[in-house]
Every structure is written in C-alpha cells, then in structure tokens.
Amino acid sequence: MNELPKGWYRAPLEQIAGIKLGKMLDKAKNKGDLYPYLRNVNVRWGDIELSDLLEMPFLPDELDTYCIQDGDLFICEGGEPGRSAVWRRGQTSVKFQKAIHRVRFEEGMTPEFFAAELRYAAAVGSLDELFVGTTIKHLTRQVLAARAFPVPPSEEQRRIVAKLDALDASAKRARADLDRIPTLVAR
C-alpha cells in the first residue's frame, strides 16, 4: 500500500527518533561497576523478559549513554532481526547490549505503534529486505535509521494501538477458551 490516509506521512526512522546500539560485551576491556543488561534473548515480540538478566561493567560516563527510559523501543539487531518491544516498567538501572537498538522517539510519537508496524512488516516478509548478511541476518543501524515508517497523527497512533491491544486481548481469551475444550469434552 503506497498511498497513505490523509494526515499521514512517511519518514525515515532517524528523522523521528534517536537510535543507539547497545554496549559491546568485552570482558577483557569493559571496566566499571556491574549493571544488569538486556540481551537479544530478553526482547520478545511485545515483551521484555527480565528473569535471566546478566551483568556487565559500565563506567560512570557510560551510564547515561546506555540508560533505559519508559517508552524506549528495543529492536533486535540479530537473532530474529526486527523483533521488538517497548519498555513500560519505569525507571531502571538496567542497561542494554550491542545486539539491541534502543529507539527513543520524539514527543508525540507512540512507540507501540512503531513496534506494531515492525511486527506487521515481519509477518508479511517486508522486513526481510532490510537484513544484511548471507548466513546470519542482521538489521544494522544504518538500514534501520533509513527505513521509512508510516506516521499517522498522534491521536491516530494511540487509537490504532488501543484497537490492536483490544484485539490481542480478545485473541488471548479465545485461545484460553479453546484450551479448555479438551477438559470439557473429557467430562
């Protein structure tokens, strides 16, 4: 779909957000105090798993560079490139590793909208054209920064996210109902 609804526009990600790749894990070179950090495996589609965080040393002057704020979108650089989730857990001492891009949007942008756009692009295969590498695929910062995203007005972004959340909740309820059918049949 090339034509956008009225009031929407397309913009490269770097024009609407700041993008930062995480810190390189290098046990020989890294110095400082230990902090828990997000790895690629911690970022799931729509969720960030915190049960198995590892620690890495960070120097005091690196703490702001690799900090996490509410509303940051994390996108996997490798593994399953493009897999993403929004941090909505408030202030934290957790940092992030090089295998993850932190995307921090300008005011008025809804990170969950862009995470949903990435998930849609992955589902229909259009995200694949952004990957580099022949055997192990990666989503580089340069390619991610240049990717044009559809940008609806702020209110429309929030409305779309609310509708997607409602549909997701409905699908989860339906899945739970289906899971109970074998028990009911057995009775």
C-alpha positions, 0 to 999 in steps of 0.5 A: 500500500503506497498511498497513505490516509490523509494526515499521514506521512512517511519518514525515515526512522532517524528523522523521528527518533534517536537510535543507539546500539547497545554496549559491546560485551568485552570482558577483557576491556569493559571496566566499571561497576556491574549493571544488569543488561538486556540481551537479544534473548530478553526482547520478545515480540511485545515483551521484555523478559527480565528473569535471566538478566546478566551483568556487565561493567559500565563506567560512570560516563557510560551510564547515561549513554546506555540508560533505559527510559519508559517508552524506549523501543528495543529492536533486535539487531540479530537473532530474529532481526526486527523483533521488538518491544517497548519498555513500560516498567519505569525507571531502571538501572538496567542497561542494554547490549550491542545486539539491541537498538534502543529507539527513543522517539520524539514527543508525540510519537507512540512507540507501540505503534512503531513496534506494531508496524515492525511486527506487521512488516515481519509477518508479511516478509517486508522486513526481510529486505532490510537484513544484511548478511548471507548466513546470519541476518542482521538489521544494522543501524544504518538500514534501520535509521533509513527505513521509512515508517508510516506516521499517522497523527498522534491521536491516530497512533494511540487509537490504532494501538488501543484497537490492536491491544483490544484485539490481542486481548480478545485473541488471548481469551479465545485461545484460553477458551479453546484450551479448555475444550479438551477438559470439557469434552473429557467430562 
